[in-house]
């Protein structure tokens, strides 16, 4: 009887450890998804501002060529 009780406790501890591991993995996944969401938003802002800046350059400096050396 004691052996069965010991095995039951062992399985219970293993199940608790697995549940804890799953909980930790879930928390890590939620964190990664949150970071991904922020990074995608940041990327969108950068792209929008880059395009806006490019349009401003083209409108205000029509002869400007990005990467060019300019007048010498």
Secondary structure, 3 states (H helix, E strand, C coil): CHHHHHHHHHHHHHHHHHHHHHHHHHHHHHHHHHHHHHHHHHHHHHHHHHHHHHHHHHHHCCCCCCCCCCCC
